[in-house]
């Protein structure tokens, strides 16, 4: 029977995790961290925090499995289709009115579905605006998931929101029944490792930041830090899109004006 009541052992384990995985566990809600650790303790048949810590110290495979458990993010192409419809019809045309350059940050991009969805919209726009200069910074803390994103190979269920036209135009079906992103989308995206809790945006004077369904794991202080970081990365008039279940805390809500509040879309004044 697992015994996990010793706080000293938990904090010792948490410090080890921060050191080995280069993660700031204090940025996450403690209950969330404990649930994720417990799932790995069950998988490794360890009985307490101290025992699991010893397994972790001597097992690189378990380090990566724990990293995946802590940063897990369920995603798909064109997740929340109404958001992408607003992007296509309103936000991208607004950003590109009178200019041909756009810079986007997909923060916490996970396995790449979100930045590739954005790249499809940009590729469609470029088909009629040949001089478009577009770049998507796609970042995540998990190197393993970034490798998957760079490879751009997906199960069919991840593409359930992709239209038949886009599927044919931007994906190639493989012999193993998976789908691979065609090479014409990849120049739009720069995948890179980045810890959102460092307080530094991937770039400045961005036109659009999507950081969705990430802060649900953070405590209030770290949520506010992240929103401040995003605000610092955006140019005036830049757009910020949150997850549908997320919200701006009172301490940072003045940093943005509502654009489509029901869809959690805001703009920097």
N, C-alpha and C positions, 0 to 999 in steps of 0.2 A: 504493500500500500504506500502510495507516494505521500511524503510528509514535507510540506513546503512552508512551514510557519515561521522559520528562523529568519528574522529580518537581516541580521548581520550576514548570514550566508547569501541571502538574495543580493544585498548591495555589493558583496564581494564578487558574486557572479556577474552582476551588472557592470562593474568596473572592468572585469576581464573581457566581457563582450565589447565594451567600448574600445578597449585597447586592441583586441584581435581583429575586430571588424571595422575599426575606425568609424564608429557610429556614436552619436550622442543620445544614449538611451533616455536621459533625463528630458529630452525633447518630447518624448511620447508619454501618454498616460500610463501610469504604473500598472493599472489593471490589465491594460492591453499587453504590455511587455510580459507580465506574469502568465497571461493566457497563452501567448505564443511560445514561451519557454516550456510551459506545461505540456503543450502538444509535442514538443521535441523530447521531453522527458519520457512521455508515454512511448514514443517511437523508439527510444534508445533503452527503454526498460531501466531507467535510473530512478532511485527512490527519493532523492532530495537534491537541493540546489548544489551542495558541496560535491556530491557524486557526479552530477551532470557537468559541473565545472571541470572535473578531472577528465571526463570524456572529451569535452570541448578543447581542452589544452593540447590533447594528443591526437586530434583527428581533424585534418583539414576539410575532409568531406562534410563532417558535421558542422564545421564553421559555415560552409556555404549553404547547407540545408537550413541552419538557423537564420542566416541572413535572408534567405528567401522567405522564411516564415514571418520574419519581422517586417519585411517590405512588400508582402504579398498585395497585389492589386489586380482585381478582375477587370478586364477591359475588352473592348472590341472596336472594330472600325465604325466610325460615325456613331459612337455612343451618344445617346440623347440626340436623335436626328434633328429635333427642332433647333438645337443650338447650331448645328452645322448649316441648317437652312438659313438661319439668321446671319451667320457668317458669310455665306455665299451671296445672299441677296442684299444685305445691308452693310455689314461691317467692312468686309474687304473692299467693296466699291467706295465706301466712305474714306478708308485709309488711302486708297490709291487715286482719289480724286485730285488731279493736278500734279501727280508725281508717279514715278514708275518703280520706286524702291520700297520694300517692305521687309521688316525684321520681326520675327515671331519667336517666342519662347514657349515650348511645350515642357513644363516643369513637372518632374515626376512622370516621365514618359513611359515608364514600364517597358513592355515588350514592343513598343513602336506603333501600335495601332493608331493612336491619336496623331502623331506627326505625319504618318503616311496619309491619313485622312485629310489633313491640312494640305499636304503636298498635292493630292488629287485636285483639290479646289484651286490651288495655284497653277497647276498644269492646265486645267480647263481655262483659267483666265489668260494664261500665256498663249493659248492657241489663237486668241484674237488680239493680244497685246504683246507682240514679239519682243519688245524692249524691256519686259518685266525683269527687275533685279530682286529676287526673292531668296531669303534664307530663313530656315527654321532651326533654332537651337533646341535640340532635344536632349534633355538631361535626366539622369537618374543616379542614385548612389550605388546601385547594384551592377557591378561589372558583368556578371553572368547574364542578367536580363538585357543589358545593353548589347551583348554579343548576339543574342537572339533578335534584337531589334535591327541590328546592322544586317543580319542574314536575310531578314524579311520573308520568312517562311511561316505560313499559318494554316491551322486547321480550318475546315470550311465553316464551322460554326462561328468563328470570329468575324466572318464576312457576311453575316445574315442581313446587315443593313446596307450592304453595298449593292447598288443597282446592277442589272445585267449589263448595261452599257459600260459602267465603270469597271465591272469585273472583267469584261472582255478587253477593255482598253489598257488596264493597268496591272493585270495579274496574269500569270501563266500557270495553268494546272500541271502539276507534276505527276509522275507515274505512281507515286505513293498516295495520290488523291489530295495531297496538300496543295496550297496555292502560294506562289512566289511573286513578290512584288517585282514588277519590271524595272529595268535599270534606269529608265527615263525619270523615275521619281526620286532616285537617290541623290542626285546633285542638289536638290532643294534642301536637304537635311544634313545637319552636322550633329552627330551623336557624341555625347561627352559625359564623363563622370562628374557629378556635382552634388555636394551635400547642401540641401536647402537651408540647413540650420547654421551654416557658416555666416549668414548675414550678408552675402555678396551675390548680386545677380550675375548671370552668365554674360550679360552685356548691358550697355546703357542705350538710352534713346530708342527703346523697343516700341513697336507699334501695337503689339498684341501679346498678352501673356495668358496662357491657359494653365491653371494649376487646379486640377479638379480631383476631388475625393482623396486628397492627401492630408488635409488638416484634421480630418476626423480622428486621426490617431494622436494628435498633438495636444498638449496642455494649453491653457489660455495664453500664457506668456509666449510660448513658441508660435502659436497661431498669429499673435500680433506682430512678432518679429518677422514672420514670413510675409505677411501683408505689407509691412514696411519695406522689406527687401524688394518685393515686386513693384511697389510704388517707385522706389528709387531707380529701378531698371527701366521703367516706362518713360517715354517722352510725354510731354503735355498733350492731352487729347488721346493718349493711348488707351486701349481697352484691356480690361481684366475680366476673365471668366472663371468663376468658382464652380465647385461641384454643387449639384442641386440641393444637397442636404447640408451645405455649409453656410456660414454667415460671417459678416463683418462684425468684430467686437466693437464695443462702444469706444474704446480707446483709439481705434484706427478708422472708424467709419467716415470721419471727416476727410480722409485721404482720397476718397472717391465720390463721384456722383453716380446715382443710379441711371442706367441706360435701359436695360430690360430687367428690372429687379426680380420678376417672376422666374426668369431664366438665369438669375445670378450673374448678370452681365453689368459691369460698371465701367466708368471712364475716369481717367485722371484729369482733374481740372487744368 
